[in-house]
């Protein structure tokens, strides 16, 4: 059964049940009488109908509520393609009238055809309607069936090997799941299907021996027979990459989003569920973005995780990988390991390169800036075309570069023992000199910081959010612009979770001259939690700061937006709940940000809105009036303002490095947590923010509930 058909049935109504004592009088109001003959198509019958080889017909069910007398039922029919266009060479013969014999309430409607006229691997949309029949609560008076001839062989163990495939399950923080894999071949040369066993088991289910193929935890990937044209293929390599598709899959998680989460590849999602999505992209672009690499046995699938309920559709994009067994490991990894200063004072960035055993050598280029996917592809092509490119053969190679400060991207191409290019990779890092006199000076080595930006966006497998912890950070002040401050590597405690980029990053903020108000500047946080790139943080009015206005000038000109300013309370800078934002680098130009910095009171009020207990109008008014208080974000600035130890309470100091009774150190050392952190669908309780206009600039607050509606940067 197609999932969308199932949804339409489940959401069509609700069953209301009550109870009464045996002595109560219960008034019964019967349902309205059914007009017409009560003829209908069953709701729960599968709409996918397989045409078997060398057959001449298939049947679909038709039912009626009154079977006393014989009944002739007129049928209206048409056959179209997926776009609704009439099929020119329609192979089907559908009767204009069918008959219910007396006493019979269920018959089979025959759909006949000449088998040789049926086009293989083509979806025929057969539309049937009962003429002259009014609606009935028992089922549909019209139905569309999808008929298709696509014979496949039985599934067999891939390569007759017991070696497992290795898969990712990103939404639940799994990147190394080992599962058995089976393969089926099209009997008409249309490609291959792969079945990955128990891929969809939740972490707690994987250890359950009773969870197996029989309970629906299989993932199916289909590979088309024809490769992606070289002009559109990854790395521009001919006859190597094949379009691959994921059959809609039930995750088993019905709690995170309030209803069951499904997943499929972005192309299938567009074809089956939302034809209007991604208007800027063609069907062919979406079809080729997920593919199978025949050289390495690796599937790269751009997936759409989605859930549909009565209120909304929630989505989340990930990139999933499925490695078939028996293939060689072709990979190169780069890592920035800091700086080296020689005896003459020359300073170098040190980068370590690791090649896999099946890569014999590699070549590379280094470029200023963080390269786009198109620029990376250009560099890869240039390396492969350069016959004089220097090759490196050691399993571990130490590279050193003399650089100006900034971001750089290394692009590497790996070769096998025959000199054939077998893999490529790109690695970006930020370089800063350790010798250059800094424009910043340290004002505190252990300022107390509570995160309110990361919290509410990523989850551990136990359902708690990553972030929101309190710990010590290094606080610096600009030497000349003495009201500007920054936190050095604000998210360093989460480095072991694999979401923090190499290099130094800063959370910058500005205080008013009297030290009572503050705003956060737009700045890179060093968080890379998924394929969309680096996270940036901001205050809603930071654009005016970047134009050169002071906090005092902004506050005087725009008193109505006072809630967006941070306040210094008890030696700490704090912001109102939901008054901070984050975004990806690609969203900076549009000024689009996700809301951040929530608190429990704000979220409880948001839940009341969802439940209809609080109006959106009152909710938004309260936000504007700071009725929900301050969010989690808090940075100790007493040292910076007064040049003295902060007068924080002993109780607060004793609670440093804790949040909800858990320490950061314990979390980051927990191996299960390292694997569990994931880019989740978003905070299930956050509400959409309003848009405000400030000096002609738009600040667009967006909820993290809805997920994103853009494809990865590759597109």
C-alpha positions as CSV (number, residue, x, y, z in Angstrom):
1,X,0.0,0.0,0.0
2,X,1.2,3.4,-0.8
3,X,1.9,5.5,2.3
4,X,0.0,8.5,1.1
5,X,-3.1,6.3,0.6
6,X,-2.8,5.1,4.1
7,X,-2.5,8.6,5.5
8,X,-5.7,9.7,3.7
9,X,-7.6,6.8,5.3
10,X,-6.2,7.3,8.8
11,X,-6.8,11.0,8.8
12,X,-10.2,10.9,7.3
13,X,-12.0,10.8,10.7
14,X,-11.8,9.6,14.3
15,X,-13.6,7.0,16.3
16,X,-15.2,8.5,19.5
17,X,-15.9,6.0,22.2
18,X,-17.7,6.5,25.6
19,X,-19.1,4.5,28.4
20,X,-22.4,4.4,30.3
21,X,-23.7,2.4,33.3
22,X,-26.2,-0.3,33.0
23,X,-28.9,1.9,34.6
24,X,-28.4,4.9,32.3
25,X,-30.7,5.6,29.4
26,X,-28.6,6.0,26.3
27,X,-30.1,7.9,23.4
28,X,-29.0,6.5,20.0
29,X,-29.0,8.7,17.0
30,X,-28.4,6.6,13.9
31,X,-26.2,7.6,11.0
32,X,-27.8,9.2,8.0
33,X,-29.2,6.7,5.5
34,X,-27.0,5.8,2.6
35,X,-28.4,6.9,-0.7
36,X,-27.8,5.1,-3.9
37,X,-26.7,1.5,-4.0
38,X,-23.7,1.7,-1.7
39,X,-21.2,0.6,-4.3
40,X,-17.6,1.4,-3.4
41,X,-13.9,0.5,-3.8
42,X,-12.3,-0.7,-0.6
43,X,-10.1,1.8,1.2
44,X,-7.5,-0.6,2.4
45,X,-6.8,-2.5,-0.9
46,X,-3.4,-1.9,-2.3
47,X,-3.4,0.5,-5.2
48,X,-0.2,-1.0,-6.6
49,X,-1.1,-3.9,-9.0
50,X,1.7,-6.1,-10.4
51,X,1.3,-7.5,-14.0
52,X,2.8,-11.0,-14.1
53,X,4.7,-12.4,-17.1
54,X,2.6,-13.9,-19.9
55,X,-0.7,-13.1,-18.2
56,X,-3.8,-11.5,-19.8
57,X,-5.6,-9.8,-17.0
58,X,-5.6,-8.5,-13.4
59,X,-8.6,-7.8,-11.1
60,X,-9.5,-5.2,-8.5
61,X,-12.3,-5.5,-5.9
62,X,-15.6,-3.7,-6.0
63,X,-18.1,-4.0,-3.1
64,X,-21.7,-3.0,-2.2
65,X,-23.7,-2.6,1.0
66,X,-27.0,-4.1,-0.2
67,X,-26.7,-7.5,-1.9
68,X,-30.4,-8.5,-2.2
69,X,-30.9,-8.0,-5.9
70,X,-28.9,-8.2,-9.1
71,X,-27.2,-4.9,-9.8
72,X,-25.5,-3.5,-13.0
73,X,-22.9,-0.9,-12.2
74,X,-21.7,1.6,-14.9
75,X,-17.9,2.2,-14.8
76,X,-16.0,5.1,-16.2
77,X,-12.3,4.5,-16.8
78,X,-9.2,6.2,-18.2
79,X,-5.5,5.4,-18.4
80,X,-2.7,8.0,-17.9
81,X,0.9,8.4,-17.2
82,X,2.1,9.9,-13.8
83,X,1.6,13.4,-15.1
84,X,-2.0,12.8,-16.0
85,X,-1.5,12.5,-19.8
86,X,-3.5,9.9,-21.7
87,X,-1.5,6.9,-22.7
88,X,-1.2,6.8,-26.5
89,X,-0.9,3.0,-26.8
90,X,-3.3,2.0,-24.1
91,X,-3.1,-1.8,-23.7
92,X,-6.0,-2.2,-21.3
93,X,-9.6,-3.2,-21.9
94,X,-11.9,-2.2,-19.0
95,X,-15.6,-3.1,-19.0
96,X,-18.1,-0.2,-19.1
97,X,-20.5,-2.1,-16.9
98,X,-20.0,-4.8,-14.2
99,X,-22.7,-6.9,-12.6
100,X,-23.4,-7.9,-9.0
101,X,-25.4,-11.2,-9.0
102,X,-28.2,-11.4,-6.4
103,X,-26.9,-12.2,-3.0
104,X,-23.3,-11.1,-3.8
105,X,-21.7,-8.1,-2.2
106,X,-18.1,-8.4,-3.6
107,X,-17.0,-8.9,-7.2
108,X,-13.7,-8.7,-9.1
109,X,-13.5,-6.1,-11.9
110,X,-11.3,-7.5,-14.7
111,X,-8.7,-5.3,-16.4
112,X,-7.6,-7.2,-19.6
113,X,-4.6,-6.6,-21.8
114,X,-2.4,-8.2,-24.5
115,X,0.8,-8.9,-22.6
116,X,3.1,-8.1,-25.5
117,X,1.6,-4.6,-25.7
118,X,2.5,-3.8,-22.1
119,X,5.6,-1.6,-21.7
120,X,8.0,-3.0,-19.1
121,X,8.9,-0.7,-16.1
122,X,6.2,1.8,-17.0
123,X,3.6,3.0,-14.5
124,X,0.1,2.9,-15.9
125,X,-2.3,4.9,-13.8
126,X,-5.8,3.4,-14.2
127,X,-8.6,5.6,-13.0
128,X,-11.9,4.0,-12.2
129,X,-15.2,5.8,-11.2
130,X,-18.6,4.4,-10.4
131,X,-21.0,6.4,-12.5
132,X,-24.2,7.7,-10.9
133,X,-23.1,6.6,-7.4
134,X,-23.1,9.0,-4.5
135,X,-20.5,8.9,-1.8
136,X,-20.6,6.2,0.9
137,X,-18.9,6.1,4.3
138,X,-17.7,2.6,3.5
139,X,-15.2,3.4,0.8
140,X,-14.5,5.3,-2.4
141,X,-16.7,5.8,-5.4
142,X,-13.5,6.4,-7.5
143,X,-10.0,5.0,-7.2
144,X,-6.7,5.1,-9.1
145,X,-4.6,2.0,-9.4
146,X,-1.0,1.8,-10.6
147,X,-0.3,-1.2,-12.9
148,X,3.2,-2.2,-13.8
149,X,5.1,-5.1,-15.3
150,X,8.5,-5.3,-13.5
151,X,9.6,-8.9,-12.9
152,X,12.6,-9.5,-10.6
153,X,14.5,-12.5,-9.4
154,X,14.4,-13.8,-5.8
155,X,16.7,-12.0,-3.4
156,X,19.9,-13.8,-2.7
157,X,22.8,-13.1,-0.4
158,X,25.0,-10.5,-2.1
159,X,28.1,-12.2,-3.7
160,X,27.2,-15.3,-1.6
161,X,29.2,-13.6,1.2
162,X,28.4,-13.4,4.9
163,X,30.4,-10.2,5.2
164,X,27.9,-7.4,6.1
165,X,27.2,-4.1,4.4
166,X,28.0,-0.9,6.4
167,X,25.3,1.7,6.6
168,X,24.5,5.1,8.1
169,X,21.3,6.0,9.9
170,X,22.0,9.7,10.4
171,X,18.7,10.8,11.9
172,X,19.4,8.6,14.9
173,X,23.1,9.3,15.0
174,X,24.4,5.9,13.6
175,X,27.2,5.9,11.1
176,X,28.6,2.4,11.2
177,X,25.7,-0.1,11.3
178,X,26.6,-3.5,9.9
179,X,23.7,-5.4,8.3
180,X,23.2,-8.3,5.9
181,X,22.6,-7.4,2.3
182,X,20.7,-9.3,-0.5
183,X,20.4,-8.6,-4.2
184,X,17.7,-9.1,-6.8
185,X,18.1,-8.7,-10.6
186,X,15.6,-7.4,-13.0
187,X,14.5,-10.2,-15.4
188,X,14.1,-7.6,-18.2
189,X,17.5,-5.8,-17.7
190,X,16.1,-2.9,-15.7
191,X,18.7,-2.8,-13.0
192,X,19.2,-4.3,-9.5
193,X,17.5,-4.1,-6.1
194,X,19.4,-4.4,-2.8
195,X,17.8,-5.3,0.5
196,X,19.6,-4.2,3.7
197,X,18.4,-6.2,6.6
198,X,17.3,-4.6,10.0
199,X,18.7,-1.2,8.8
200,X,15.8,0.6,10.2
201,X,15.9,-0.9,13.7
202,X,16.1,1.7,16.3
203,X,19.3,1.5,18.5
204,X,17.4,-0.3,21.3
205,X,16.0,-2.8,18.8
206,X,19.3,-3.8,17.1
207,X,20.3,-5.9,20.0
208,X,17.0,-7.7,20.0
209,X,17.5,-11.1,18.3
210,X,13.8,-11.3,17.4
211,X,14.0,-8.1,15.3
212,X,14.7,-9.4,11.8
213,X,13.5,-9.4,8.2
214,X,10.0,-10.5,9.0
215,X,8.9,-7.4,10.8
216,X,9.5,-4.9,8.1
217,X,12.8,-3.5,9.0
218,X,14.3,-3.9,5.6
219,X,15.6,-1.0,3.4
220,X,15.3,-1.4,-0.4
221,X,17.5,0.5,-2.8
222,X,17.1,0.2,-6.6
223,X,19.8,0.9,-9.1
224,X,18.8,1.9,-12.6
225,X,20.3,0.0,-15.6
226,X,21.8,3.1,-17.4
227,X,24.6,5.2,-15.9
228,X,24.4,8.9,-15.2
229,X,25.7,10.8,-18.3
230,X,29.3,11.8,-17.7
231,X,28.4,15.5,-17.9
232,X,26.2,15.2,-14.9
233,X,28.0,12.4,-13.0
234,X,30.0,13.0,-9.8
235,X,33.6,13.7,-10.7
236,X,32.5,13.8,-14.4
237,X,33.4,10.1,-14.9
238,X,31.6,8.1,-17.5
239,X,30.0,4.7,-17.0
240,X,30.7,4.6,-13.2
241,X,27.7,6.2,-11.4
242,X,24.1,4.9,-11.6
243,X,20.9,6.6,-10.4
244,X,19.7,5.0,-7.2
245,X,16.4,5.3,-5.4
246,X,15.2,4.4,-1.9
247,X,11.7,2.8,-1.5
248,X,9.7,4.7,1.1
249,X,10.7,3.3,4.5
250,X,9.0,3.3,7.9
251,X,11.6,4.3,10.6
252,X,9.6,3.0,13.5
253,X,9.9,6.3,15.4
254,X,6.4,7.7,16.0
255,X,7.4,9.9,19.0
256,X,10.1,12.5,17.9
257,X,7.7,14.3,15.6
258,X,4.4,13.2,17.1
259,X,3.6,10.9,14.2
260,X,5.5,8.1,12.3
261,X,8.7,9.2,10.5
262,X,9.2,7.9,7.0
263,X,12.2,8.3,4.6
264,X,12.9,8.1,0.9
265,X,15.3,9.7,-1.6
266,X,14.5,13.3,-2.6
267,X,13.6,12.3,-6.2
268,X,11.1,9.7,-5.0
269,X,9.7,12.1,-2.5
270,X,9.1,14.6,-5.3
271,X,7.5,12.0,-7.6
272,X,5.3,10.3,-5.0
273,X,4.5,12.9,-2.3
274,X,5.2,16.5,-3.2
275,X,5.5,17.2,-7.0
276,X,5.8,20.9,-6.3
277,X,8.9,20.8,-4.1
278,X,12.3,22.2,-5.3
279,X,10.9,24.3,-8.1
280,X,14.4,25.5,-9.0
281,X,15.6,21.9,-9.7
282,X,14.6,19.6,-12.6
283,X,13.5,16.1,-12.3
284,X,16.7,15.0,-13.9
285,X,18.8,16.9,-11.3
286,X,17.0,15.3,-8.4
287,X,17.2,11.9,-10.1
288,X,21.0,12.0,-10.4
289,X,21.8,13.4,-7.0
290,X,21.4,9.9,-5.4
291,X,23.6,7.3,-7.0
292,X,25.5,4.0,-6.8
293,X,29.3,4.0,-7.5
294,X,30.0,0.8,-9.3
295,X,33.8,1.2,-8.7
296,X,33.6,1.3,-5.0
297,X,30.2,-0.3,-4.2
298,X,29.1,2.8,-2.3
299,X,25.5,4.2,-2.4
300,X,25.2,7.9,-1.7
301,X,21.5,8.7,-1.1
302,X,20.1,12.2,-0.4
303,X,17.2,11.3,1.8
304,X,14.1,13.1,2.9
305,X,12.8,12.2,6.3
306,X,9.2,13.2,6.7
307,X,6.1,12.8,8.9
308,X,2.6,13.8,8.0
309,X,-0.1,14.6,10.5
310,X,-3.3,16.7,10.6
311,X,-1.5,20.0,11.2
312,X,1.7,20.0,9.2
313,X,4.3,18.1,7.3
314,X,7.7,18.0,8.9
315,X,10.9,17.2,6.9
316,X,14.6,16.8,7.5
317,X,17.3,16.1,4.9
318,X,20.3,13.9,5.4
319,X,22.9,12.2,3.2
320,X,23.0,8.5,3.9
321,X,25.7,6.0,2.8
322,X,25.5,2.2,2.2
323,X,28.8,0.3,1.5
324,X,28.5,-3.1,-0.1
325,X,31.0,-5.7,1.1
326,X,33.9,-7.0,-1.0
327,X,35.0,-3.7,-2.4
328,X,38.4,-2.0,-1.9
329,X,38.6,1.0,0.5
330,X,39.6,4.1,-1.4
331,X,39.9,7.1,0.8
332,X,42.1,10.0,1.8
333,X,41.7,12.0,5.1
334,X,43.3,15.4,6.0
335,X,43.5,16.9,9.4
336,X,44.9,20.3,10.6
337,X,47.3,19.7,13.5
338,X,48.3,23.2,14.5
339,X,51.2,25.4,13.7
340,X,55.0,25.0,13.6
341,X,57.6,27.8,14.0
342,X,61.2,27.0,13.0
343,X,64.4,28.5,14.5
344,X,64.3,31.4,12.0
345,X,60.8,32.4,13.0
346,X,59.1,30.9,9.9
347,X,55.6,29.7,10.7
348,X,53.8,26.9,9.0
349,X,50.3,25.2,9.2
350,X,50.7,21.5,9.8
351,X,48.3,19.2,8.0
352,X,48.4,15.4,8.3
353,X,47.2,13.2,5.3
354,X,46.1,9.6,5.7
355,X,45.5,7.3,2.8
356,X,43.7,4.0,2.9
357,X,45.6,0.7,2.2
358,X,44.0,0.4,-1.3
359,X,45.2,3.9,-2.3
360,X,48.7,3.7,-3.6
361,X,49.4,7.5,-3.9
362,X,47.7,10.9,-3.9
363,X,48.1,14.4,-5.2
364,X,46.5,17.6,-3.8
365,X,46.0,21.3,-4.2
366,X,45.4,23.9,-1.6
367,X,43.2,27.0,-2.2
368,X,42.2,30.1,-0.2
369,X,38.6,30.1,1.0
370,X,36.0,27.4,1.5
371,X,35.4,26.0,-2.0
372,X,32.0,25.2,-3.3
373,X,31.1,21.8,-4.7
374,X,31.6,23.1,-8.3
375,X,34.9,24.6,-7.4
376,X,36.0,21.3,-5.8
377,X,35.0,19.4,-9.0
378,X,37.1,21.9,-11.0
379,X,40.1,21.3,-8.7
380,X,39.7,17.5,-9.0
381,X,39.7,17.7,-12.8
382,X,42.8,19.9,-12.8
383,X,44.7,17.5,-10.5
384,X,43.8,14.5,-12.8
385,X,44.8,16.4,-15.9
386,X,48.1,17.5,-14.5
387,X,50.7,14.9,-15.5
388,X,53.4,16.7,-13.5
389,X,51.4,16.7,-10.2
390,X,53.5,15.6,-7.3
391,X,52.5,12.2,-5.8
392,X,52.7,11.2,-2.2
393,X,53.1,7.5,-1.4
394,X,53.4,7.3,2.4
395,X,50.5,6.0,4.4
396,X,50.8,9.0,6.6
397,X,52.2,12.2,5.1
398,X,52.9,15.4,7.0
399,X,52.3,18.5,4.9
400,X,53.3,22.1,5.9
401,X,52.1,25.4,4.4
402,X,53.2,29.0,4.7
403,X,49.9,30.8,4.7
404,X,48.2,34.1,5.4
405,X,45.5,33.9,8.0
406,X,42.1,32.7,6.8
407,X,40.2,29.7,5.6
408,X,41.8,27.2,3.1
409,X,40.5,24.1,1.3
410,X,42.7,21.1,0.4
411,X,41.5,18.9,-2.5
412,X,43.1,15.5,-2.8
413,X,42.8,12.8,-5.5
414,X,43.8,9.2,-4.8
415,X,45.3,6.7,-7.3
416,X,45.5,2.9,-7.3
417,X,48.7,0.9,-8.1
418,X,48.0,1.3,-11.8
419,X,47.8,5.1,-11.6
420,X,44.0,5.2,-12.0
421,X,42.1,7.9,-10.1
422,X,39.9,6.1,-7.6
423,X,38.8,8.7,-5.1
424,X,38.8,12.4,-4.2
425,X,38.1,14.5,-1.1
426,X,38.0,18.1,0.1
427,X,39.0,19.4,3.5
428,X,38.5,23.0,4.8
429,X,40.3,24.5,7.8
430,X,40.9,27.9,9.3
431,X,44.5,29.1,9.9
432,X,45.6,31.8,12.3
433,X,49.2,32.8,13.2
434,X,50.5,32.1,16.7
435,X,53.2,34.8,16.4
436,X,51.1,37.7,15.2
437,X,50.4,40.3,17.8
438,X,46.8,39.8,18.6
439,X,44.2,42.6,18.5
440,X,42.6,40.9,21.5
441,X,43.6,40.6,25.2
442,X,42.5,38.0,27.7
443,X,40.2,39.4,30.5
444,X,39.2,36.0,32.0
445,X,40.5,32.4,31.6
446,X,37.4,30.9,33.3
447,X,34.4,33.0,32.5
448,X,31.2,31.1,33.2
449,X,29.2,30.4,30.0
450,X,25.9,28.6,29.5
451,X,25.0,27.7,25.9
452,X,21.6,28.6,24.6
453,X,22.3,28.4,20.9
454,X,23.2,24.8,20.4
455,X,20.6,23.5,22.8
456,X,17.3,22.6,21.3
457,X,18.7,21.6,17.9
458,X,20.5,18.2,18.3
459,X,19.5,15.3,20.5
460,X,21.1,12.4,22.2
461,X,19.4,9.0,21.9
462,X,17.9,9.4,25.3
463,X,15.9,12.3,24.0
464,X,17.9,15.1,25.9
465,X,19.2,17.9,23.9
466,X,22.9,18.5,23.2
467,X,24.1,21.8,24.6
468,X,22.6,24.0,27.4
469,X,25.5,23.1,29.6
470,X,27.5,25.5,31.8
471,X,31.3,25.5,31.7
472,X,34.3,27.8,31.8
473,X,35.5,29.6,28.7
474,X,38.3,32.1,27.8
475,X,36.9,35.7,27.4
476,X,38.9,38.2,25.4
477,X,38.4,42.0,24.8
478,X,39.4,44.0,21.7
479,X,42.4,46.3,22.5
480,X,41.1,49.3,20.8
481,X,37.3,48.8,20.5
482,X,37.1,48.1,24.2
483,X,33.3,47.4,24.2
484,X,33.8,44.4,21.9
485,X,34.4,40.9,23.4
486,X,34.6,37.4,22.3
487,X,34.4,33.8,23.7
488,X,37.3,31.7,22.4
489,X,36.1,28.3,21.0
490,X,32.7,28.5,22.8
491,X,31.8,24.9,21.9
492,X,35.1,23.1,22.5
493,X,33.6,20.8,25.2
494,X,31.6,19.1,22.4
495,X,34.5,18.4,20.1
496,X,34.5,14.7,20.8
497,X,30.9,14.5,19.4
498,X,32.3,15.1,15.9
499,X,30.3,18.3,15.3
500,X,33.1,20.9,15.9
501,X,35.4,22.0,13.1
502,X,39.2,22.2,13.5
503,X,40.7,25.6,14.1
504,X,39.7,28.5,16.4
505,X,36.3,30.0,16.4
506,X,34.8,32.9,18.4
507,X,31.4,34.0,19.7
508,X,31.6,37.8,19.4
509,X,29.4,40.3,21.4
510,X,29.3,44.0,22.0
511,X,28.4,45.8,25.3
512,X,27.1,49.3,25.7
513,X,29.4,51.9,27.2
514,X,27.8,51.6,30.6
515,X,27.9,47.8,30.5
516,X,24.2,47.3,30.9
517,X,23.1,46.1,27.4
518,X,24.6,43.8,24.7
519,X,24.2,42.3,21.2
520,X,25.8,39.3,19.6
521,X,27.6,39.9,16.3
522,X,27.1,37.6,13.3
523,X,29.9,35.1,13.7
524,X,30.9,31.5,12.8
525,X,30.5,29.1,15.7
526,X,32.6,26.2,14.5
527,X,29.6,23.9,14.6
528,X,29.1,21.6,11.6
529,X,26.3,19.2,12.5
530,X,25.2,18.1,9.0
531,X,26.0,18.6,5.3
532,X,24.6,22.1,5.2
533,X,27.8,23.8,6.4
534,X,29.0,26.0,9.3
535,X,26.6,27.4,11.9
536,X,26.5,31.2,12.5
537,X,25.0,33.0,15.4
538,X,23.5,36.4,15.7
539,X,21.3,38.9,17.6
540,X,18.3,40.1,15.6
541,X,19.7,43.7,15.4
542,X,23.3,42.7,14.7
543,X,23.1,44.0,11.1
544,X,22.9,47.5,12.4
545,X,26.1,46.9,14.5
546,X,27.9,45.8,11.4
547,X,26.8,49.0,9.7
548,X,28.7,50.9,12.4
549,X,25.9,52.0,14.7
550,X,26.5,51.8,18.4
551,X,24.2,50.0,20.9
552,X,23.3,53.4,22.3
553,X,22.3,54.7,18.9
554,X,20.2,51.6,18.0
555,X,18.5,51.7,21.4
556,X,17.6,55.4,21.0
557,X,16.4,55.1,17.5
558,X,14.4,51.9,18.0
559,X,13.0,51.7,21.5
560,X,10.2,49.4,20.3
561,X,12.8,46.7,19.8
562,X,14.3,46.8,23.2
563,X,13.4,43.1,23.8
564,X,16.1,42.2,21.3
565,X,18.9,43.6,23.5
566,X,20.8,41.5,25.9
567,X,20.9,42.7,29.5
568,X,23.7,42.4,32.1
569,X,22.2,40.9,35.3
570,X,24.3,39.9,38.3
571,X,27.5,40.1,36.2
572,X,26.1,38.1,33.3
573,X,24.9,39.0,29.8
574,X,21.5,37.3,29.0
575,X,18.9,37.5,26.3
576,X,15.2,36.9,26.3
577,X,13.8,33.6,25.3
578,X,14.0,33.0,21.5
579,X,15.7,36.4,21.0
580,X,18.9,34.9,19.4
581,X,19.2,33.2,16.1
582,X,21.5,30.8,14.1
583,X,21.8,30.0,10.4
584,X,24.1,28.4,7.9
585,X,26.6,30.4,5.8
586,X,24.4,30.0,2.7
587,X,21.5,31.9,4.5
588,X,23.5,34.9,5.7
589,X,22.9,36.9,2.5
590,X,19.1,36.5,2.9
591,X,19.1,37.3,6.6
592,X,17.3,34.1,7.4
593,X,17.8,32.6,10.9
594,X,16.5,29.8,13.0
595,X,15.3,30.8,16.5
596,X,17.6,29.9,19.4
597,X,17.9,30.5,23.1
598,X,14.7,28.9,24.5
599,X,13.7,28.2,28.1
600,X,11.2,25.9,29.7
601,X,8.6,28.6,30.2
602,X,8.7,29.6,26.6
603,X,8.4,26.0,25.5
604,X,5.5,25.3,27.8
605,X,3.7,28.4,26.4
606,X,4.4,27.1,22.9
607,X,2.8,23.8,23.9
608,X,-0.3,25.7,25.1
609,X,-0.6,27.4,21.7
610,X,-0.4,23.9,20.0
611,X,-3.1,22.7,22.4
612,X,-5.4,25.7,21.7
613,X,-5.1,26.9,25.3
614,X,-3.2,30.1,24.4
615,X,-3.7,32.3,21.3
616,X,-0.8,33.1,19.0
617,X,-1.5,36.8,19.5
618,X,-1.1,36.6,23.3
619,X,1.9,34.3,22.9
620,X,3.7,36.8,20.6
621,X,2.8,39.8,22.9
622,X,4.2,38.0,25.8
623,X,7.4,37.3,23.9
624,X,7.7,41.0,23.1
625,X,7.3,41.9,26.7
626,X,9.9,39.3,27.9
627,X,7.1,37.6,29.8
628,X,8.9,34.3,29.4
629,X,12.1,35.6,30.9
630,X,15.6,34.9,29.8
631,X,16.7,32.0,27.7
632,X,19.5,29.6,28.6
633,X,22.3,31.8,27.1
634,X,24.4,33.4,29.8
635,X,28.0,34.7,29.7
636,X,29.8,36.0,32.8
637,X,31.1,39.5,32.0
638,X,31.8,41.0,35.4
639,X,35.5,40.6,35.0
640,X,35.4,42.4,31.7
641,X,33.5,45.4,33.0
642,X,35.0,45.9,36.4
643,X,38.3,44.2,36.2
644,X,37.6,42.2,39.3
645,X,36.5,38.6,40.1
646,X,32.9,38.0,39.3
647,X,30.6,38.1,42.2
648,X,28.8,35.0,41.3
649,X,27.4,32.9,44.1
650,X,29.2,29.9,45.5
651,X,26.2,27.8,44.6
652,X,26.5,28.9,40.9
653,X,30.2,28.3,40.9
654,X,29.7,24.8,42.4
655,X,27.2,24.1,39.6
656,X,29.7,25.1,36.9
657,X,30.1,22.5,34.0
658,X,26.7,21.0,34.7
659,X,23.3,21.0,33.1
660,X,20.3,19.0,34.3
661,X,22.5,17.2,36.7
662,X,24.9,15.9,34.0
663,X,28.5,16.9,33.4
664,X,29.9,17.8,30.0
665,X,32.9,15.6,30.6
666,X,30.7,12.6,31.3
667,X,28.7,13.1,28.1
668,X,31.7,13.6,25.8
669,X,33.5,10.5,27.1
670,X,30.4,8.3,26.7
671,X,31.1,6.3,23.5
672,X,27.4,5.7,23.0
673,X,26.7,9.5,23.2
674,X,29.4,10.1,20.6
675,X,27.6,7.9,18.2
676,X,24.2,9.1,19.3
677,X,24.4,12.8,18.6
678,X,22.7,13.5,15.3
679,X,21.1,16.3,13.2
680,X,17.6,15.7,14.4
681,X,14.3,16.9,12.9
682,X,14.5,19.9,15.2
683,X,12.9,21.1,18.4
684,X,9.5,19.6,18.7
685,X,8.2,22.6,20.7
686,X,9.5,25.7,19.1
687,X,7.1,28.1,17.3
688,X,7.6,30.2,14.2
689,X,8.9,33.7,14.9
690,X,7.6,36.9,13.4
691,X,9.4,39.0,10.8
692,X,10.4,42.6,11.7
693,X,11.8,45.4,9.6
694,X,14.7,47.5,10.9
695,X,16.0,50.3,8.8
696,X,14.9,48.6,5.7
697,X,16.6,45.3,6.7
698,X,14.5,42.1,7.2
699,X,15.3,39.8,10.1
700,X,13.4,36.6,9.4
701,X,13.1,34.3,12.4
702,X,12.2,30.7,11.5
703,X,11.3,27.8,13.7
704,X,13.4,24.7,13.9
705,X,10.3,22.6,13.9
706,X,9.6,22.8,10.2
707,X,12.9,21.5,8.9
708,X,14.5,23.0,5.8
709,X,13.2,23.2,2.3
710,X,16.5,23.5,0.4
711,X,18.7,20.9,-1.0
712,X,22.4,20.5,-0.1
713,X,24.9,23.0,-1.5
714,X,25.7,20.6,-4.4
715,X,22.5,21.7,-6.1
